């Protein structure tokens, strides 16, 4: 029993290691049924591992009896990166069932004989699907909705691929796309252009839309309305890019030698809650010496909300001066980083980012700035005094 389990594990590992050693393209072929249709289809077998191997080619599935493989056995050498193979389909006069019929074209590696000992060989195989669609009687359409990553207030498109799989032409078809929010509330609707679609043909319908709603996750439902019939497809999409923002940091009730509590304000501009958000903070001086590293508790950020994360720094052995406060915000396998210049004084800590002071509320202006203001005020008084003296002399 143990031996069988070990052999099974070895086979699974071997298959995992060699899963990309062999490839085939294209992965599927789509054909619209026609009575007595004969067609030759080419495939490319890809030797990703650049090794010598033999393979058998065969068909299986509901349509296998209508497929003829031109070369049932193939050989590739380590010098060949690929090989072209082909097969023929010879369809009957009719297929009883309407709709999709499938077959698989399989290329399977033949294990090499090994003399002596016990050998476990991973038998690699790749498959290309043949899909034959038998048209439905009357009018019948299938659609596929394509969405893009929209940007706020920028026009973009929904695309709806329409395939007429009926025996009759569609005189008029249009797509109506409804946009829903996370709570399944309808937020907007847009409509495509109109088209006539002949039997066995396809068209792309375009619906333009300019998002005037916030960034986040949304859902689109496309309804194709054609000659009093309809069908649907739906897809999820996003507007904008998910990115939490570090808005500011502040420190209150600080005394040098005590514990500094940093309030890190984070904003979520996304329309859904972001779970397990936390920051990693580092304080270092201008020479790169690290004074402390701290990881905050995790919080769940509400949709379109703000939250404070708290980091702490024991300043018992810290002297007044300039330091770097580095914040790495972690969420959903993403990171946002900001570095603040902080000034540590005896009774406060102030932080600066990109020329903007973010620190204690109601803090006094720096002493240098106050001195400049006083100097300007004195100069203005002196100028006014001199002007008054001048006019008095002129009058005399």
The 8 nearest C-alpha neighbors of each residue, nearest first, counted from 0:
[[1, 3, 2, 4, 5, 6, 7, 8],
 [0, 2, 4, 3, 5, 6, 7, 8],
 [1, 3, 5, 0, 4, 6, 7, 8],
 [4, 2, 6, 0, 5, 1, 7, 8],
 [3, 5, 7, 1, 2, 6, 8, 0],
 [4, 6, 2, 8, 7, 3, 1, 9],
 [7, 5, 9, 3, 8, 4, 2, 10],
 [8, 6, 4, 10, 9, 5, 3, 11],
 [7, 9, 11, 5, 10, 6, 12, 4],
 [8, 10, 6, 12, 7, 11, 13, 5],
 [11, 9, 13, 7, 8, 12, 121, 14],
 [12, 10, 8, 14, 13, 9, 15, 7],
 [13, 11, 15, 9, 14, 10, 16, 8],
 [12, 14, 10, 16, 11, 15, 121, 9],
 [13, 15, 17, 11, 12, 16, 18, 121],
 [14, 16, 12, 18, 13, 17, 11, 19],
 [17, 15, 13, 14, 18, 12, 19, 20],
 [16, 18, 20, 14, 19, 15, 13, 123],
 [19, 17, 15, 14, 20, 16, 21, 123],
 [18, 20, 17, 21, 47, 22, 48, 16],
 [21, 19, 48, 47, 17, 18, 46, 22],
 [22, 20, 46, 19, 47, 45, 125, 48],
 [21, 23, 45, 44, 125, 46, 19, 20],
 [24, 22, 44, 43, 45, 25, 125, 26],
 [25, 23, 26, 43, 42, 44, 22, 127],
 [24, 26, 27, 23, 42, 127, 28, 43],
 [25, 27, 127, 24, 128, 23, 126, 28],
 [26, 28, 128, 127, 25, 129, 29, 130],
 [27, 29, 129, 130, 128, 30, 25, 26],
 [30, 28, 130, 131, 129, 27, 31, 132],
 [31, 29, 131, 130, 32, 132, 28, 129],
 [32, 30, 132, 131, 133, 33, 29, 199],
 [33, 31, 133, 132, 131, 30, 34, 134],
 [32, 34, 36, 35, 31, 90, 92, 133],
 [35, 33, 92, 36, 93, 91, 32, 90],
 [36, 34, 92, 91, 90, 33, 37, 89],
 [35, 37, 90, 33, 34, 89, 38, 32],
 [38, 36, 89, 88, 35, 90, 87, 39],
 [37, 39, 88, 87, 40, 36, 89, 86],
 [40, 38, 87, 86, 88, 41, 85, 37],
 [39, 41, 85, 86, 87, 38, 42, 88],
 [42, 40, 85, 84, 86, 83, 39, 43],
 [41, 43, 84, 83, 24, 85, 25, 44],
 [42, 44, 83, 24, 23, 82, 45, 84],
 [43, 45, 23, 82, 81, 22, 83, 42],
 [46, 44, 81, 22, 23, 21, 47, 80],
 [47, 45, 80, 81, 21, 49, 48, 20],
 [46, 48, 20, 49, 21, 45, 80, 19],
 [47, 49, 20, 46, 50, 21, 19, 77],
 [50, 48, 77, 46, 47, 80, 78, 79],
 [51, 49, 77, 48, 76, 52, 46, 78],
 [52, 50, 76, 77, 75, 49, 53, 74],
 [51, 53, 75, 74, 50, 76, 54, 108],
 [54, 52, 74, 109, 108, 73, 75, 55],
 [55, 53, 108, 109, 107, 73, 72, 106],
 [54, 56, 72, 107, 71, 106, 73, 108],
 [57, 55, 106, 71, 105, 72, 107, 54],
 [56, 58, 105, 104, 71, 55, 68, 106],
 [59, 57, 104, 63, 103, 105, 102, 66],
 [58, 60, 63, 103, 102, 104, 57, 61],
 [59, 61, 102, 63, 62, 103, 101, 58],
 [60, 62, 63, 102, 101, 100, 59, 64],
 [61, 63, 102, 64, 65, 60, 101, 66],
 [64, 62, 59, 58, 66, 60, 65, 61],
 [63, 65, 62, 66, 61, 67, 58, 59],
 [66, 64, 89, 63, 62, 88, 90, 67],
 [67, 65, 88, 63, 64, 87, 89, 68],
 [66, 68, 87, 86, 69, 88, 65, 64],
 [67, 69, 86, 70, 71, 66, 87, 57],
 [70, 68, 86, 85, 67, 71, 87, 84],
 [69, 71, 72, 68, 73, 84, 56, 85],
 [72, 70, 56, 55, 68, 69, 57, 73],
 [73, 71, 55, 70, 54, 56, 74, 53],
 [74, 72, 54, 53, 55, 70, 71, 75],
 [73, 75, 53, 52, 54, 76, 72, 51],
 [76, 74, 52, 51, 79, 53, 73, 77],
 [75, 77, 51, 78, 79, 50, 52, 74],
 [76, 78, 50, 49, 51, 79, 75, 80],
 [77, 79, 76, 49, 80, 50, 75, 51],
 [80, 78, 76, 81, 77, 75, 49, 46],
 [79, 81, 46, 45, 49, 78, 47, 82],
 [82, 80, 45, 46, 44, 79, 43, 83],
 [81, 83, 44, 43, 84, 45, 80, 75],
 [84, 82, 43, 42, 44, 41, 85, 81],
 [83, 85, 42, 41, 43, 82, 70, 86],
 [86, 84, 41, 40, 42, 69, 68, 39],
 [85, 87, 68, 69, 40, 67, 39, 41],
 [88, 86, 39, 67, 38, 66, 40, 89],
 [87, 89, 66, 38, 37, 65, 90, 67],
 [90, 88, 37, 65, 36, 35, 66, 87],
 [89, 91, 35, 36, 65, 88, 37, 34],
 [92, 90, 35, 93, 34, 89, 94, 36],
 [91, 93, 34, 35, 90, 94, 33, 36],
 [94, 92, 91, 34, 95, 35, 90, 33],
 [95, 93, 96, 91, 92, 133, 97, 90],
 [94, 96, 93, 97, 133, 98, 92, 91],
 [95, 97, 94, 98, 133, 99, 100, 93],
 [98, 96, 133, 135, 134, 95, 99, 94],
 [97, 99, 133, 132, 134, 96, 135, 100],
 [98, 100, 132, 131, 133, 130, 101, 97],
 [101, 99, 131, 130, 132, 98, 61, 62],
 [102, 100, 130, 129, 61, 62, 131, 60],
 [101, 103, 60, 129, 62, 59, 61, 128],
 [104, 102, 128, 59, 58, 127, 105, 129],
 [103, 105, 58, 127, 126, 57, 128, 59],
 [104, 106, 126, 57, 56, 125, 103, 58],
 [105, 107, 56, 125, 124, 55, 54, 126],
 [108, 106, 124, 54, 55, 123, 105, 109],
 [107, 109, 54, 123, 53, 122, 124, 110],
 [108, 110, 54, 53, 111, 107, 55, 122],
 [111, 109, 108, 122, 112, 120, 121, 53],
 [110, 112, 113, 109, 52, 120, 53, 108],
 [113, 111, 110, 114, 118, 109, 120, 115],
 [114, 112, 111, 115, 118, 116, 117, 110],
 [113, 115, 112, 116, 117, 118, 111, 119],
 [116, 114, 113, 117, 118, 112, 119, 111],
 [117, 115, 118, 114, 113, 119, 112, 120],
 [116, 118, 119, 115, 113, 114, 120, 6],
 [119, 117, 120, 116, 113, 115, 114, 112],
 [118, 120, 121, 10, 117, 6, 9, 13],
 [121, 119, 122, 118, 110, 10, 13, 111],
 [120, 122, 14, 13, 10, 123, 119, 110],
 [121, 123, 108, 120, 110, 124, 109, 107],
 [124, 122, 108, 107, 121, 125, 21, 14],
 [125, 123, 107, 106, 108, 122, 105, 126],
 [124, 126, 106, 105, 22, 23, 107, 21],
 [127, 125, 105, 104, 103, 106, 128, 124],
 [126, 128, 26, 27, 104, 103, 25, 105],
 [127, 129, 27, 103, 102, 28, 104, 26],
 [128, 130, 28, 102, 101, 27, 103, 29],
 [131, 129, 101, 29, 100, 28, 30, 128],
 [132, 130, 30, 100, 31, 99, 32, 29],
 [131, 133, 99, 31, 98, 32, 134, 100],
 [132, 134, 98, 32, 97, 99, 31, 131],
 [135, 133, 164, 165, 166, 132, 97, 98],
 [136, 134, 165, 97, 164, 166, 139, 137],
 [135, 137, 166, 165, 134, 138, 167, 139],
 [138, 136, 167, 166, 165, 135, 139, 168],
 [137, 139, 165, 167, 166, 136, 169, 168],
 [138, 140, 165, 164, 163, 135, 137, 141],
 [141, 139, 163, 164, 162, 161, 142, 165],
 [140, 142, 162, 161, 163, 230, 139, 164],
 [143, 141, 161, 160, 162, 159, 232, 144],
 [142, 144, 160, 159, 232, 145, 161, 141],
 [143, 145, 159, 232, 158, 233, 160, 146],
 [146, 144, 158, 157, 159, 143, 147, 234],
 [147, 145, 157, 236, 144, 158, 148, 234],
 [146, 148, 149, 236, 145, 157, 156, 237],
 [149, 147, 237, 238, 236, 150, 146, 239],
 [148, 150, 238, 147, 239, 237, 155, 151],
 [151, 149, 239, 238, 153, 152, 148, 210],
 [150, 152, 210, 153, 211, 239, 238, 149],
 [151, 153, 210, 211, 209, 150, 154, 212],
 [154, 152, 209, 151, 150, 155, 210, 149],
 [155, 153, 209, 208, 152, 207, 156, 210],
 [154, 156, 208, 207, 209, 153, 149, 157],
 [157, 155, 207, 206, 208, 158, 205, 154],
 [156, 158, 206, 146, 205, 145, 207, 159],
 [159, 157, 205, 145, 204, 144, 156, 206],
 [160, 158, 144, 204, 203, 143, 145, 161],
 [159, 161, 203, 143, 142, 202, 204, 144],
 [160, 162, 142, 202, 201, 141, 203, 159],
 [163, 161, 201, 141, 140, 164, 200, 142],
 [162, 164, 140, 199, 198, 165, 200, 139],
 [165, 163, 134, 139, 199, 140, 162, 135],
 [164, 166, 139, 138, 135, 134, 137, 167],
 [165, 167, 137, 136, 198, 134, 135, 138],
 [168, 166, 137, 138, 198, 165, 169, 197],
 [167, 169, 197, 198, 196, 170, 138, 166],
 [170, 168, 196, 195, 171, 197, 167, 226],
 [171, 169, 195, 168, 226, 196, 172, 225],
 [170, 172, 195, 194, 225, 169, 226, 193],
 [173, 171, 225, 194, 193, 224, 195, 223],
 [172, 174, 193, 224, 223, 191, 192, 225],
 [173, 175, 223, 191, 222, 190, 224, 221],
 [174, 176, 190, 222, 221, 189, 191, 223],
 [177, 175, 221, 189, 220, 188, 190, 219],
 [176, 178, 188, 220, 219, 187, 221, 179],
 [179, 177, 219, 187, 186, 218, 185, 188],
 [180, 178, 185, 218, 184, 183, 186, 217],
 [179, 181, 217, 183, 184, 182, 218, 185],
 [180, 182, 183, 217, 216, 179, 271, 184],
 [183, 181, 184, 180, 179, 185, 217, 271],
 [184, 182, 180, 179, 181, 185, 218, 217],
 [185, 183, 179, 180, 182, 186, 181, 178],
 [184, 186, 179, 178, 187, 183, 180, 177],
 [185, 187, 179, 178, 184, 180, 188, 177],
 [188, 186, 178, 177, 185, 189, 179, 176],
 [189, 187, 177, 176, 178, 190, 175, 186],
 [188, 190, 176, 175, 206, 208, 177, 187],
 [191, 189, 175, 206, 174, 176, 192, 188],
 [192, 190, 206, 205, 174, 173, 204, 175],
 [191, 193, 173, 204, 205, 194, 206, 190],
 [194, 192, 173, 172, 171, 191, 195, 204],
 [195, 193, 172, 171, 196, 173, 192, 170],
 [194, 196, 170, 171, 169, 172, 197, 193],
 [197, 195, 169, 168, 194, 200, 163, 170],
 [196, 198, 168, 200, 169, 199, 195, 163],
 [197, 199, 168, 163, 167, 200, 166, 165],
 [200, 198, 163, 164, 197, 165, 201, 162],
 [201, 199, 198, 197, 163, 162, 196, 202],
 [200, 202, 162, 161, 163, 196, 199, 160],
 [203, 201, 161, 160, 204, 162, 196, 200],
 [202, 204, 160, 159, 161, 158, 205, 201],
 [203, 205, 159, 158, 191, 192, 160, 202],
 [206, 204, 158, 191, 157, 192, 156, 207],
 [207, 205, 191, 157, 190, 156, 189, 158],
 [208, 206, 156, 155, 157, 205, 154, 189],
 [207, 209, 154, 155, 156, 210, 189, 206],
 [208, 210, 154, 153, 152, 211, 155, 207],
 [211, 209, 152, 151, 212, 208, 153, 150],
 [210, 212, 152, 151, 209, 213, 153, 208],
 [211, 213, 210, 214, 151, 152, 238, 186],
 [214, 212, 215, 211, 151, 270, 238, 269],
 [215, 213, 238, 239, 269, 270, 212, 268],
 [214, 216, 269, 270, 238, 237, 213, 217],
 [215, 217, 237, 236, 238, 270, 181, 218],
 [218, 216, 180, 236, 237, 235, 179, 181],
 [217, 219, 235, 179, 178, 234, 236, 180],
 [218, 220, 178, 234, 233, 177, 235, 179],
 [221, 219, 233, 177, 176, 232, 222, 178],
 [222, 220, 176, 232, 231, 175, 233, 174],
 [223, 221, 231, 175, 174, 230, 224, 176],
 [222, 224, 174, 229, 230, 173, 231, 225],
 [225, 223, 229, 173, 172, 228, 174, 222],
 [224, 226, 172, 228, 227, 171, 229, 223],
 [225, 227, 228, 171, 170, 169, 224, 172],
 [228, 226, 225, 224, 229, 171, 172, 223],
 [229, 227, 225, 226, 224, 230, 223, 139],
 [230, 228, 224, 223, 225, 222, 227, 231],
 [229, 231, 223, 222, 141, 224, 228, 232],
 [232, 230, 222, 221, 223, 233, 229, 142],
 [231, 233, 221, 144, 220, 143, 142, 222],
 [234, 232, 220, 219, 221, 144, 231, 235],
 [233, 235, 219, 218, 236, 220, 144, 232],
 [234, 236, 218, 217, 219, 233, 237, 216],
 [237, 235, 217, 218, 216, 148, 146, 234],
 [238, 236, 216, 148, 215, 217, 149, 239],
 [237, 239, 149, 214, 150, 215, 148, 151],
 [240, 238, 150, 214, 149, 151, 237, 215],
 [241, 239, 242, 238, 214, 215, 237, 150],
 [240, 242, 269, 239, 243, 215, 214, 268],
 [243, 241, 240, 244, 267, 268, 335, 269],
 [242, 244, 267, 266, 268, 241, 245, 265],
 [245, 243, 266, 265, 246, 242, 267, 335],
 [244, 246, 265, 247, 264, 266, 243, 263],
 [245, 247, 264, 265, 244, 266, 248, 263],
 [248, 246, 264, 245, 263, 357, 249, 265],
 [249, 247, 263, 262, 264, 357, 261, 358],
 [248, 250, 358, 262, 261, 359, 357, 251],
 [251, 249, 261, 260, 359, 348, 262, 358],
 [250, 252, 253, 359, 249, 260, 347, 261],
 [253, 251, 254, 250, 347, 346, 259, 260],
 [252, 254, 347, 251, 346, 259, 255, 250],
 [255, 253, 346, 257, 345, 256, 347, 252],
 [256, 254, 345, 257, 314, 346, 253, 344],
 [255, 257, 315, 314, 254, 316, 258, 317],
 [256, 258, 255, 314, 254, 315, 313, 259],
 [259, 257, 313, 312, 314, 260, 311, 256],
 [258, 260, 312, 311, 253, 313, 261, 257],
 [261, 259, 311, 250, 310, 258, 262, 309],
 [260, 262, 250, 310, 309, 249, 311, 263],
 [261, 263, 309, 249, 248, 308, 307, 264],
 [264, 262, 248, 308, 307, 247, 309, 261],
 [263, 265, 307, 247, 246, 306, 245, 248],
 [266, 264, 245, 306, 246, 305, 244, 307],
 [265, 267, 305, 244, 243, 304, 268, 245],
 [268, 266, 243, 303, 304, 269, 305, 302],
 [267, 269, 303, 266, 270, 214, 243, 302],
 [270, 268, 215, 214, 267, 303, 271, 302],
 [271, 269, 215, 302, 303, 214, 216, 268],
 [272, 270, 302, 269, 273, 215, 301, 181],
 [271, 273, 301, 302, 300, 274, 299, 270],
 [272, 274, 300, 299, 271, 301, 275, 276],
 [275, 273, 299, 276, 300, 272, 298, 330],
 [276, 274, 297, 298, 299, 277, 330, 273],
 [275, 277, 330, 297, 298, 329, 274, 299],
 [278, 276, 297, 329, 295, 328, 296, 275],
 [279, 277, 328, 327, 295, 329, 294, 280],
 [278, 280, 294, 327, 293, 326, 295, 328],
 [281, 279, 326, 293, 325, 292, 278, 294],
 [280, 282, 292, 325, 291, 324, 283, 293],
 [283, 281, 324, 291, 290, 323, 289, 325],
 [284, 282, 289, 288, 323, 290, 287, 322],
 [283, 285, 322, 286, 287, 288, 323, 321],
 [284, 286, 287, 322, 283, 323, 321, 288],
 [287, 285, 284, 288, 283, 289, 322, 323],
 [286, 288, 284, 285, 283, 289, 323, 282],
 [287, 289, 283, 284, 286, 290, 285, 282],
 [290, 288, 283, 291, 282, 287, 284, 281],
 [291, 289, 283, 282, 288, 292, 281, 284],
 [290, 292, 282, 281, 289, 293, 312, 283],
 [293, 291, 281, 280, 282, 294, 290, 279],
 [292, 294, 280, 279, 310, 295, 281, 291],
 [295, 293, 279, 278, 280, 296, 292, 310],
 [294, 296, 278, 277, 310, 309, 293, 297],
 [295, 297, 277, 298, 294, 308, 309, 278],
 [298, 296, 277, 275, 276, 295, 299, 278],
 [299, 297, 276, 275, 300, 277, 296, 274],
 [298, 300, 274, 275, 273, 276, 301, 272],
 [299, 301, 273, 272, 274, 298, 267, 306],
 [302, 300, 272, 304, 303, 299, 273, 271],
 [301, 303, 271, 272, 270, 304, 269, 267],
 [304, 302, 268, 267, 269, 270, 301, 305],
 [305, 303, 301, 302, 267, 266, 300, 306],
 [304, 306, 266, 265, 267, 264, 300, 307],
 [307, 305, 265, 264, 300, 266, 308, 304],
 [306, 308, 264, 263, 262, 265, 309, 305],
 [307, 309, 263, 262, 264, 295, 306, 310],
 [308, 310, 262, 261, 263, 295, 307, 260],
 [309, 311, 261, 295, 260, 293, 308, 262],
 [310, 312, 260, 259, 261, 258, 309, 313],
 [313, 311, 259, 258, 314, 260, 291, 310],
 [312, 314, 258, 315, 257, 259, 311, 256],
 [313, 315, 256, 317, 316, 257, 258, 312],
 [316, 314, 256, 313, 317, 257, 255, 258],
 [317, 315, 314, 318, 256, 313, 255, 290],
 [318, 316, 314, 315, 319, 256, 255, 313],
 [317, 319, 320, 316, 343, 255, 314, 344],
 [320, 318, 343, 344, 345, 317, 321, 342],
 [321, 319, 343, 342, 318, 322, 344, 341],
 [320, 322, 342, 341, 343, 284, 340, 323],
 [321, 323, 284, 341, 283, 340, 285, 342],
 [324, 322, 340, 283, 282, 284, 339, 341],
 [323, 325, 282, 339, 338, 281, 340, 341],
 [324, 326, 338, 281, 280, 337, 323, 339],
 [327, 325, 280, 337, 336, 279, 338, 328],
 [328, 326, 336, 279, 278, 335, 329, 280],
 [327, 329, 278, 335, 334, 277, 336, 326],
 [330, 328, 334, 277, 276, 278, 333, 327],
 [331, 329, 276, 333, 332, 334, 275, 328],
 [330, 332, 333, 329, 273, 274, 275, 276],
 [333, 331, 330, 334, 329, 276, 328, 275],
 [334, 332, 330, 331, 329, 335, 328, 242],
 [333, 335, 329, 328, 327, 330, 336, 332],
 [336, 334, 328, 327, 329, 337, 333, 243],
 [335, 337, 327, 326, 328, 334, 338, 325],
 [338, 336, 326, 325, 339, 327, 335, 245],
 [337, 339, 325, 324, 326, 323, 340, 336],
 [340, 338, 324, 352, 351, 323, 350, 341],
 [339, 341, 323, 351, 350, 322, 324, 352],
 [342, 340, 350, 322, 349, 321, 323, 339],
 [341, 343, 321, 349, 348, 320, 322, 350],
 [342, 344, 348, 319, 320, 321, 347, 341],
 [345, 343, 319, 347, 346, 348, 342, 320],
 [346, 344, 255, 254, 347, 319, 343, 253],
 [345, 347, 254, 253, 344, 255, 348, 252],
 [346, 348, 344, 253, 345, 343, 349, 254],
 [349, 347, 343, 342, 344, 250, 341, 350],
 [348, 350, 358, 342, 341, 359, 347, 357],
 [349, 351, 341, 357, 358, 340, 339, 356],
 [350, 352, 356, 340, 355, 339, 357, 341],
 [353, 351, 339, 355, 354, 340, 356, 350],
 [354, 352, 355, 351, 356, 339, 340, 338],
 [353, 355, 352, 351, 356, 357, 340, 350],
 [356, 354, 352, 353, 351, 357, 350, 358],
 [355, 357, 351, 350, 358, 354, 352, 349],
 [358, 356, 350, 351, 247, 355, 248, 249],
 [359, 357, 349, 249, 350, 356, 360, 250],
 [358, 360, 362, 249, 250, 251, 361, 349],
 [359, 361, 362, 358, 249, 251, 357, 250],
 [360, 362, 359, 363, 358, 364, 251, 357],
 [363, 361, 359, 360, 364, 358, 365, 349],
 [364, 362, 365, 361, 366, 359, 360, 369],
 [363, 365, 366, 368, 369, 362, 367, 361],
 [366, 364, 368, 367, 363, 369, 370, 362],
 [365, 367, 369, 368, 370, 364, 363, 371],
 [368, 366, 370, 369, 365, 371, 364, 372],
 [367, 369, 371, 370, 365, 366, 372, 364],
 [368, 370, 366, 372, 367, 371, 373, 365],
 [371, 369, 373, 367, 368, 372, 374, 366],
 [370, 372, 374, 368, 373, 369, 375, 367],
 [371, 373, 369, 375, 370, 374, 376, 368],
 [374, 372, 376, 370, 371, 375, 377, 369],
 [375, 373, 371, 377, 376, 372, 370, 378],
 [374, 376, 378, 372, 373, 377, 371, 379],
 [375, 377, 373, 379, 374, 378, 372, 380],
 [378, 376, 380, 374, 379, 375, 381, 373],
 [377, 379, 381, 375, 380, 376, 382, 374],
 [378, 380, 382, 376, 381, 377, 383, 375],
 [381, 379, 377, 383, 378, 382, 384, 376],
 [382, 380, 384, 378, 379, 383, 377, 385],
 [383, 381, 379, 385, 384, 380, 378, 386],
 [382, 384, 386, 380, 381, 385, 379, 387],
 [385, 383, 381, 387, 382, 386, 380, 388],
 [386, 384, 388, 382, 387, 383, 389, 381],
 [385, 387, 389, 383, 384, 388, 382, 390],
 [386, 388, 384, 390, 389, 385, 383, 391],
 [389, 387, 385, 391, 386, 390, 392, 384],
 [388, 390, 386, 392, 387, 391, 385, 393],
 [391, 389, 393, 387, 392, 388, 394, 386],
 [392, 390, 388, 394, 393, 389, 387, 395],
 [391, 393, 395, 389, 390, 394, 388, 387],
 [392, 394, 390, 391, 395, 389, 388, 387],
 [395, 393, 391, 392, 390, 389, 388, 387],
 [394, 392, 393, 391, 390, 389, 388, 387]]
